Amino acid sequence: MARLKYFGTVLGDLISWTHKGLVIASVKVDYMQPTFLEDEIHVETSVSSLGEKSLEMTQAVYKNNGPEPVAICKSIMVCFDMKARVSETIPKDWRDKFVDFEPDLSVNQSVG
């Protein structure tokens, strides 16, 4: 949910999950502490690296308003043409939006 909210905030109507969007290619999660059903959690989401066709998204999970994350998730996502079923270069207007939204974003030619 946090991932979709992030893309809605940053890209708005530029992204279409039925035409051109992003697919998850890889996910790695490091758990530092357990969380339980009664815990209140929130997730901070950012794009940490931007490549030609892919990006790395970092998500930090916090519980009960704690100062340290209880889990860190890193995902590699690939720009994908949903109709043609092929990967594509991340569009320039998307790139510009990511760079504007994430001032410390690392822009590379390859991610992952």
Phi, psi and omega per residue, in radians:
M1 nan -0.728 -3.124
A2 -1.115 -0.627 3.129
R3 -1.106 -0.820 -3.140
L4 -1.133 -0.693 3.102
K5 -1.088 -0.755 3.109
Y6 -1.007 -0.901 -3.112
F7 -1.116 -0.625 3.061
G8 -1.098 -0.722 3.130
T9 -1.178 -0.813 -3.032
V10 -1.413 -0.785 -3.023
L11 -1.773 -0.354 3.141
G12 0.968 -2.262 -3.101
D13 -1.373 -0.040 3.133
L14 -1.171 -0.524 -3.118
I15 -1.695 2.408 3.108
S16 -2.285 2.105 -3.088
W17 -1.323 -0.061 3.084
T18 -1.904 -0.233 3.140
H19 -2.049 -1.175 3.107
K20 -2.309 2.130 -3.110
G21 -2.604 -2.628 3.134
L22 -2.258 2.449 3.053
V23 -2.067 2.618 3.139
I24 -1.429 2.183 3.107
A25 -1.767 -0.503 -3.091
S26 -2.747 2.523 3.089
V27 -2.405 2.325 3.049
K28 -2.278 2.253 3.139
V29 -2.170 2.254 3.017
D30 -1.922 2.149 3.139
Y31 -1.765 2.180 3.119
M32 -1.734 -0.529 3.134
Q33 -2.540 2.654 3.071
P34 -1.302 2.674 2.979
T35 -2.115 2.661 -3.080
F36 -2.212 2.865 -3.083
L37 -0.955 -0.608 -3.107
E38 -1.406 -0.153 3.121
D39 -1.252 2.476 3.016
E40 -1.638 2.111 -3.110
I41 -2.043 2.723 2.933
H42 -2.444 2.697 -3.034
V43 -2.145 2.253 3.010
E44 -1.769 2.229 -3.017
T45 -2.135 2.403 3.078
S46 -2.643 2.760 2.944
V47 -1.629 2.104 -3.033
S48 -1.729 -0.353 3.135
S49 -2.681 2.486 -3.066
L50 -2.244 2.093 3.112
G51 -1.852 -2.914 -3.119
E52 -1.223 -0.837 -3.118
K53 -2.019 -0.163 -3.043
S54 -2.383 2.904 3.081
L55 -2.466 2.760 3.034
E56 -1.885 2.241 3.093
M57 -1.920 2.350 3.083
T58 -1.991 2.328 3.087
Q59 -2.241 2.231 3.100
A60 -1.922 2.246 -3.124
V61 -1.807 2.230 3.120
Y62 -2.065 2.591 3.096
K63 -2.200 2.539 3.047
N64 0.869 0.719 3.123
N65 1.028 0.437 3.114
G66 -1.209 2.714 -3.087
P67 -1.421 -0.346 -3.083
E68 -1.949 2.479 3.100
P69 -1.167 2.559 3.071
V70 -1.675 -0.245 3.072
A71 -2.734 2.576 3.055
I72 -2.208 2.245 3.124
C73 -2.049 2.309 3.032
K74 -2.102 2.197 -3.128
S75 -2.143 2.421 2.968
I76 -1.736 2.188 -3.141
M77 -2.116 2.448 -3.065
V78 -2.000 2.341 3.048
C79 -1.162 2.324 -2.959
F80 -2.476 2.312 3.019
D81 -1.480 1.911 -3.035
M82 -1.199 -0.504 -3.137
K83 -1.354 -0.857 -3.109
A84 -1.409 -0.256 3.139
R85 1.065 0.774 3.113
V86 -2.381 2.673 3.048
S87 -1.296 2.698 -3.114
E88 -2.434 2.842 3.006
T89 -1.155 2.427 3.076
I90 -1.114 2.171 -3.079
P91 -1.036 2.591 -3.123
K92 -1.021 -0.699 -3.135
D93 -1.139 -0.578 3.045
W94 -1.161 -0.813 -3.118
R95 -0.999 -0.802 -3.140
D96 -1.042 -0.731 3.140
K97 -1.130 -0.747 3.110
F98 -1.081 -0.819 -3.124
V99 -1.096 -0.721 3.104
D100 -1.125 -0.677 -3.061
F101 -1.371 -0.559 -3.081
E102 -2.041 1.550 -3.054
P103 -1.048 -0.467 -3.122
D104 -1.741 0.298 -3.074
L105 -1.102 2.312 3.049
S106 -1.501 2.115 3.136
V107 -1.864 1.997 -3.088
N108 -2.123 3.060 3.037
Q109 -1.594 -0.403 3.077
S110 -2.430 2.554 -3.136
V111 -2.226 2.477 3.070
G112 1.430 nan nan
